[in-house]
Amino acid sequence: MMALFSAAGLSLLASGAFAQTYYVEPTSDGFLNLRSGRGTGHSIITTLYADDAVTFPEQRGNRLRVRLPDGEVGWSAEKYLYTYINLDGTV
């Protein structure tokens, strides 16, 4: 099945009942810091790499609260995450 991908801001918003899977975009630094709060002033929880998977349960402005497969939760800017959307509009 063919699929398109979309920046987090252009895709369907996930609610608490439906957490969509997103993936880390490749960055110029080669990594993405997951933080304890919204913004670079918050401490780094862990480091993510291109194509690492997270689920997205909440958005505030251009920041996403995401959950890692191990259950850890942190914040990222939405521009560093993407998802796949099927051509029929389903995710």
Order of alpha helices (4+ residues) and beta strands (2+ residues): beta-beta-beta-beta-beta-beta-beta-beta
